[in-house]
Amino acid sequence: MNTGALILLAIAPGTALLTGFLTVVLLVWAFWPKNGLIAVLNRARMNSQRVLLEDALKFLYDCEYKREACGLHSIAGNLHVSSDTATKLLDRLRTMGLISLDEQNFHLTDTGRSYALRIIRVHRIWERYLADETGIGQMEWHGEADRREHMMSPEAADALAAQMGNPVFDPHGDPIPTAEGQMPDHKGQPLSTLQEGSIARIIHIEDEPHTIYEQLAALGLYPGMQVYVLDVTDGTITFAADGEECVLTAMFASAITVEPFEGNAPVTARHPTLASLEPGEEAEVVGISPNCRGQQRRRLMDMGIVPGTRVKAEFRSASGDPVGYRILGTTIGIRRKQAEQVFIKKLETTAHEQSA
């Protein structure tokens, strides 16, 4: 036997031992009761199923709240799953005693409604928190809240709500269910149903689908804004909102819920913004747009931009943005995008003040 063969015979037992050891380690890792690969994959699968179940309950509650029929295809479309997957999901919900079927429409049982309201409460509390306490953009509120709602306990949600002073509405105008599961009755009607000459107040803007909400947010529309319908033609509605004319298709307008004013309510004129102030002009702050939230809103208020504060535009930068404003004895540079969020009332400047 040559030297090479002897070396291979010497290595073979060591290799076999190492291979066997690695095999045992892999098997232990795969089948470890709580933290093994199979256990982790099973938890991920179960969590995915639980998320679908909870999303289905939320959708069913939304349909009931708005008094809309809820069938198999509408549920499958909302959850972005096939009809077969939706059928299996609904069968499981019925087995769990969370829903019932009546003439091809699904309804929540009392237990299912209570479960749905817990998830909805967590979601809307999170949206309120993201809007008011963080710098996250409004297009991200819904998606982030969707992820968080399935991981937060009702107790943790209650603590977060208490930290914010127990808000009643989320940033889209939806009521937040109480810890006891109480919700006010649905009110309002779609903007698309108003007639020419109608005056109403926006009370809710639907945040799904994302593409529609993105366009409505870009128009600067928000709950609390007053609208006046100028024209209604086939498929479109033209209205004034804070003095700005907007045109929407019926599909987009139906995502906005409004509460019509009784009688002839006066149309509120839009205040000019700080961005309209020319160097040398002075104004008094009237307020900050409700669209300005979180850290950006707090920053403006920390600068002294609160109702009643006098502001003077002093100079523009070489590029025209930012602009230097005199506020409470200090000159502060504010970018146009932020200045457009501040509503003002322009003040008359005397000749003596201009020369000074």
FENSULTA-V608198 format. One record per residue. RES is the residue in three letters. PHI is phi in degrees with one decimal (none if undefined). PSI is psi in radians with two decimals (NA if undefined). NEAR is the number of other ideal C-beta (glycine too) atoms within 12 Angstrom. Layout:
RES & PHI & PSI & NEAR
RES & PHI & PSI & NEAR
This chain:
MET & none & 2.30 & 9
ASN & -80.6 & 3.04 & 8
THR & -64.3 & -0.70 & 9
GLY & -60.8 & -0.69 & 10
ALA & -66.7 & -0.68 & 11
LEU & -62.7 & -0.69 & 11
ILE & -64.1 & -0.75 & 12
LEU & -63.4 & -0.69 & 14
LEU & -65.6 & -0.57 & 15
ALA & -73.5 & -0.60 & 13
ILE & -79.0 & -0.60 & 15
ALA & -53.8 & -0.84 & 14
PRO & -60.4 & -0.67 & 12
GLY & -65.4 & -0.71 & 14
THR & -65.3 & -0.75 & 14
ALA & -62.7 & -0.72 & 13
LEU & -64.3 & -0.76 & 13
LEU & -64.1 & -0.74 & 14
THR & -62.3 & -0.75 & 15
GLY & -63.7 & -0.70 & 14
PHE & -63.1 & -0.79 & 14
LEU & -63.9 & -0.65 & 14
THR & -62.6 & -0.77 & 14
VAL & -62.0 & -0.75 & 14
VAL & -60.2 & -0.77 & 16
LEU & -64.4 & -0.71 & 16
LEU & -65.9 & -0.73 & 15
VAL & -61.9 & -0.78 & 16
TRP & -61.5 & -0.69 & 17
ALA & -71.1 & -0.69 & 18
PHE & -106.1 & 0.17 & 18
TRP & -57.8 & 2.28 & 15
PRO & -52.3 & -0.83 & 14
LYS & -104.5 & -0.64 & 11
ASN & -116.8 & 0.17 & 15
GLY & -73.3 & 2.95 & 18
LEU & -59.3 & -0.81 & 19
ILE & -65.1 & -0.70 & 19
ALA & -64.0 & -0.72 & 17
VAL & -64.7 & -0.76 & 18
LEU & -66.0 & -0.68 & 15
ASN & -64.6 & -0.71 & 18
ARG & -64.4 & -0.71 & 17
ALA & -62.3 & -0.72 & 14
ARG & -65.5 & -0.78 & 14
MET & -64.8 & -0.69 & 15
ASN & -64.2 & -0.68 & 17
SER & -64.1 & -0.72 & 19
GLN & -66.4 & -0.70 & 23
ARG & -64.2 & -0.70 & 23
VAL & -61.3 & -0.76 & 24
LEU & -63.3 & -0.74 & 28
LEU & -60.3 & -0.80 & 35
GLU & -69.6 & -0.63 & 33
ASP & -66.2 & -0.64 & 33
ALA & -65.3 & -0.72 & 43
LEU & -63.9 & -0.71 & 42
LYS & -60.3 & -0.79 & 39
PHE & -64.9 & -0.73 & 37
LEU & -62.2 & -0.70 & 43
TYR & -65.3 & -0.72 & 38
ASP & -60.7 & -0.71 & 32
CYS & -63.4 & -0.79 & 26
GLU & -64.5 & -0.71 & 29
TYR & -62.8 & -0.65 & 27
LYS & -93.7 & 0.07 & 22
ARG & 58.8 & 0.82 & 15
GLU & -113.3 & 2.53 & 20
ALA & -68.0 & 2.59 & 18
CYS & -134.4 & 1.81 & 35
GLY & -108.9 & -3.09 & 24
LEU & -58.7 & -0.84 & 28
HIS & -68.4 & -0.62 & 19
SER & -67.8 & -0.63 & 22
ILE & -68.3 & -0.79 & 37
ALA & -61.0 & -0.73 & 25
GLY & -65.3 & -0.73 & 19
ASN & -66.4 & -0.65 & 26
LEU & -87.3 & -0.12 & 32
HIS & 60.1 & 0.80 & 16
VAL & -128.4 & 2.92 & 25
SER & -72.8 & 2.87 & 15
SER & -63.9 & -0.62 & 18
ASP & -64.0 & -0.77 & 12
THR & -64.0 & -0.72 & 22
ALA & -64.8 & -0.66 & 30
THR & -62.3 & -0.80 & 22
LYS & -63.0 & -0.69 & 22
LEU & -63.8 & -0.78 & 35
LEU & -69.0 & -0.61 & 38
ASP & -62.4 & -0.70 & 19
ARG & -66.0 & -0.72 & 21
LEU & -62.6 & -0.65 & 35
ARG & -68.3 & -0.70 & 24
THR & -62.1 & -0.62 & 14
MET & -78.6 & -0.10 & 22
GLY & 76.9 & 0.42 & 16
LEU & -98.0 & -0.38 & 31
ILE & -139.0 & 2.86 & 35
SER & -134.5 & 2.83 & 23
LEU & -116.0 & 2.32 & 21
ASP & -141.9 & 1.90 & 15
GLU & 52.6 & 0.93 & 10
GLN & 68.2 & 0.08 & 14
ASN & -113.3 & 2.46 & 22
PHE & -97.5 & 2.53 & 35
HIS & -135.1 & 2.61 & 28
LEU & -79.0 & 2.46 & 34
THR & -80.9 & 3.03 & 24
ASP & -59.3 & -0.69 & 15
THR & -66.3 & -0.75 & 19
GLY & -64.8 & -0.67 & 32
ARG & -66.0 & -0.71 & 29
SER & -63.4 & -0.73 & 24
TYR & -63.1 & -0.82 & 31
ALA & -59.8 & -0.73 & 36
LEU & -65.5 & -0.56 & 35
ARG & -64.7 & -0.75 & 33
ILE & -68.1 & -0.75 & 39
ILE & -62.5 & -0.71 & 38
ARG & -60.4 & -0.83 & 41
VAL & -61.4 & -0.78 & 37
HIS & -58.9 & -0.84 & 42
ARG & -73.7 & -0.55 & 42
ILE & -64.8 & -0.73 & 43
TRP & -64.4 & -0.72 & 38
GLU & -61.6 & -0.74 & 41
ARG & -61.1 & -0.74 & 34
TYR & -64.8 & -0.82 & 34
LEU & -62.3 & -0.65 & 35
ALA & -71.6 & -0.71 & 39
ASP & -98.0 & -0.43 & 30
GLU & -115.8 & -0.04 & 25
THR & -132.4 & 3.01 & 25
GLY & -97.5 & 0.22 & 18
ILE & -67.2 & 2.35 & 24
GLY & -65.9 & 2.68 & 21
GLN & -65.1 & -0.39 & 35
MET & -72.6 & -0.23 & 22
GLU & -102.3 & -0.17 & 25
TRP & -58.3 & -0.88 & 37
HIS & -64.8 & -0.84 & 32
GLY & -62.2 & -0.73 & 23
GLU & -66.9 & -0.72 & 23
ALA & -65.1 & -0.62 & 38
ASP & -59.3 & -0.70 & 27
ARG & -71.5 & -0.68 & 20
ARG & -76.6 & -0.52 & 28
GLU & -62.3 & -0.47 & 36
HIS & -86.6 & -0.09 & 26
MET & -114.9 & -0.10 & 19
MET & -107.0 & 2.34 & 27
SER & -77.4 & 2.72 & 16
PRO & -57.2 & -0.61 & 24
GLU & -65.7 & -0.74 & 14
ALA & -66.5 & -0.63 & 20
ALA & -65.1 & -0.71 & 36
ASP & -61.4 & -0.72 & 22
ALA & -65.6 & -0.70 & 17
LEU & -66.6 & -0.71 & 32
ALA & -63.4 & -0.74 & 30
ALA & -63.2 & -0.64 & 15
GLN & -61.0 & -0.55 & 16
MET & -96.0 & 0.10 & 27
GLY & 85.0 & 0.43 & 14
ASN & 52.3 & 1.17 & 19
PRO & -61.9 & 2.66 & 28
VAL & -98.2 & -0.50 & 21
PHE & -127.0 & 2.65 & 27
ASP & -85.2 & 3.03 & 36
PRO & -67.3 & -0.21 & 43
HIS & -93.3 & -0.03 & 36
GLY & 96.8 & 0.02 & 35
ASP & -78.3 & 2.42 & 38
PRO & -69.0 & 2.48 & 28
ILE & -91.5 & 2.15 & 36
PRO & -58.1 & 2.54 & 35
THR & -72.3 & 2.93 & 22
ALA & -60.8 & -0.43 & 22
GLU & -87.5 & 0.00 & 12
GLY & 85.1 & 0.41 & 21
GLN & -91.7 & 2.44 & 15
MET & -137.2 & 2.45 & 26
PRO & -69.6 & 2.75 & 15
ASP & -63.1 & 2.58 & 11
HIS & -65.8 & 2.40 & 21
LYS & -137.9 & 2.98 & 20
GLY & 90.8 & 3.08 & 28
GLN & -147.6 & 2.78 & 24
PRO & -63.5 & 2.50 & 27
LEU & -57.0 & -0.55 & 43
SER & -64.5 & -0.27 & 27
THR & -91.9 & -0.12 & 19
LEU & -73.8 & 2.68 & 33
GLN & -101.2 & 2.85 & 18
GLU & -57.1 & 2.35 & 16
GLY & 92.5 & -0.14 & 20
SER & -71.7 & 2.54 & 31
ILE & -121.7 & 2.31 & 29
ALA & -150.7 & 2.97 & 37
ARG & -119.4 & 2.32 & 32
ILE & -69.5 & 2.22 & 38
ILE & -115.8 & -0.21 & 31
HIS & -161.4 & 2.46 & 37
ILE & -124.2 & 2.07 & 44
GLU & -67.0 & 2.30 & 35
ASP & -97.2 & 0.15 & 36
GLU & -134.0 & 2.49 & 28
PRO & -70.1 & 2.79 & 18
HIS & -59.3 & -0.70 & 19
THR & -63.8 & -0.67 & 16
ILE & -70.9 & -0.80 & 25
TYR & -61.4 & -0.62 & 28
GLU & -60.4 & -0.74 & 23
GLN & -70.2 & -0.70 & 24
LEU & -64.9 & -0.68 & 38
ALA & -66.8 & -0.65 & 30
ALA & -64.4 & -0.48 & 19
LEU & -78.3 & -0.11 & 29
GLY & 78.4 & 0.34 & 25
LEU & -78.8 & 2.53 & 41
TYR & -156.8 & 2.72 & 32
PRO & -58.9 & 2.38 & 32
GLY & 102.2 & -0.29 & 25
MET & -73.8 & 2.45 & 35
GLN & -92.3 & 2.41 & 30
VAL & -126.3 & 2.62 & 43
TYR & -130.6 & 2.09 & 36
VAL & -78.2 & 2.10 & 33
LEU & -92.5 & -0.65 & 24
ASP & -159.4 & 2.48 & 21
VAL & -128.9 & 2.05 & 23
THR & -124.8 & 3.13 & 14
ASP & -59.3 & 1.95 & 8
GLY & 86.3 & -0.12 & 16
THR & -137.8 & 2.72 & 21
ILE & -134.3 & 2.30 & 35
THR & -110.8 & 2.26 & 26
PHE & -144.9 & 2.79 & 37
ALA & -103.3 & 2.34 & 28
ALA & -132.2 & 1.99 & 38
ASP & 53.8 & 0.68 & 30
GLY & 83.5 & -0.09 & 20
GLU & -102.6 & 2.34 & 22
GLU & -83.1 & 2.32 & 18
CYS & -127.8 & 2.53 & 30
VAL & -125.7 & 2.19 & 22
LEU & -130.8 & 2.61 & 34
THR & -73.5 & 2.86 & 22
ALA & -60.4 & -0.63 & 22
MET & -63.6 & -0.76 & 20
PHE & -70.6 & -0.70 & 30
ALA & -66.5 & -0.47 & 36
SER & -71.9 & -0.24 & 25
ALA & -82.6 & -0.06 & 32
ILE & -110.2 & 2.14 & 44
THR & -98.2 & 2.30 & 34
VAL & -126.7 & 2.79 & 36
GLU & -119.9 & 1.89 & 27
PRO & -63.4 & 2.53 & 27
PHE & -80.0 & 2.51 & 22
GLU & -82.7 & 2.35 & 10
GLY & 76.4 & -2.75 & 8
ASN & -104.4 & 1.53 & 11
ALA & -74.8 & 2.50 & 17
PRO & -67.1 & 2.48 & 10
VAL & -84.5 & 2.15 & 23
THR & -75.8 & 2.19 & 20
ALA & -76.7 & 2.54 & 16
ARG & -75.1 & 2.32 & 25
HIS & -74.8 & 2.57 & 27
PRO & -65.0 & 2.83 & 25
THR & -105.6 & 2.89 & 35
LEU & -58.2 & -0.50 & 43
ALA & -65.0 & -0.37 & 29
SER & -84.1 & -0.13 & 21
LEU & -75.5 & 2.19 & 37
GLU & -89.2 & 2.69 & 21
PRO & -52.4 & 2.27 & 19
GLY & 98.6 & -0.33 & 24
GLU & -86.2 & 2.62 & 27
GLU & -120.0 & 2.75 & 28
ALA & -154.6 & 2.91 & 34
GLU & -113.4 & 2.33 & 26
VAL & -69.2 & 2.25 & 35
VAL & -96.8 & -0.64 & 27
GLY & 172.8 & 3.09 & 27
ILE & -114.4 & 2.40 & 30
SER & -56.5 & 2.43 & 31
PRO & -59.7 & -0.35 & 25
ASN & -72.7 & -0.27 & 34
CYS & -91.0 & 1.96 & 31
ARG & -130.4 & 3.07 & 31
GLY & 58.8 & -2.42 & 28
GLN & -62.5 & -0.64 & 19
GLN & -63.6 & -0.74 & 31
ARG & -65.0 & -0.77 & 27
ARG & -63.2 & -0.64 & 18
ARG & -63.1 & -0.77 & 21
LEU & -63.1 & -0.73 & 34
MET & -68.5 & -0.62 & 23
ASP & -64.2 & -0.47 & 15
MET & -74.0 & -0.22 & 28
GLY & 102.1 & 0.14 & 22
ILE & -83.8 & 1.54 & 37
VAL & -134.3 & 2.79 & 22
PRO & -52.1 & 2.29 & 20
GLY & 99.8 & -0.30 & 15
THR & -72.0 & 2.40 & 30
ARG & -89.2 & 2.41 & 28
VAL & -131.1 & 2.44 & 42
LYS & -128.1 & 2.26 & 33
ALA & -78.8 & 2.16 & 34
GLU & -103.1 & -0.83 & 23
PHE & -159.7 & 2.75 & 19
ARG & -103.1 & 2.60 & 22
SER & -71.3 & 2.99 & 16
ALA & -57.9 & -0.62 & 9
SER & -86.3 & -0.14 & 10
GLY & 90.6 & -0.13 & 15
ASP & -150.1 & 2.09 & 17
PRO & -83.5 & 3.13 & 23
VAL & -115.8 & 2.46 & 36
GLY & -87.1 & 2.16 & 25
TYR & -117.4 & 2.45 & 41
ARG & -91.2 & 2.01 & 26
ILE & -133.2 & 2.09 & 33
LEU & 51.5 & 0.76 & 18
GLY & 81.8 & 0.05 & 13
THR & -126.1 & 2.44 & 18
THR & -91.3 & 2.18 & 19
ILE & -126.7 & 2.37 & 29
GLY & -85.8 & 2.17 & 22
ILE & -126.5 & 2.26 & 34
ARG & -74.0 & 2.70 & 24
ARG & -58.0 & -0.70 & 23
LYS & -60.1 & -0.65 & 20
GLN & -76.0 & -0.70 & 29
ALA & -61.7 & -0.50 & 37
GLU & -71.1 & -0.20 & 28
GLN & -91.5 & -0.09 & 32
VAL & -106.3 & 2.07 & 44
PHE & -88.6 & 2.42 & 34
ILE & -133.8 & 2.91 & 35
LYS & -122.6 & 2.01 & 26
LYS & -67.0 & 2.52 & 24
LEU & -111.8 & 2.58 & 21
GLU & -72.5 & 2.34 & 12
THR & -108.7 & 2.17 & 20
THR & -73.6 & 2.84 & 11
ALA & -61.8 & -0.65 & 9
HIS & -64.4 & -0.71 & 7
GLU & -68.1 & -0.64 & 14
GLN & -65.6 & -0.74 & 14
SER & -69.2 & -0.53 & 8
ALA & -69.9 & NA & 10
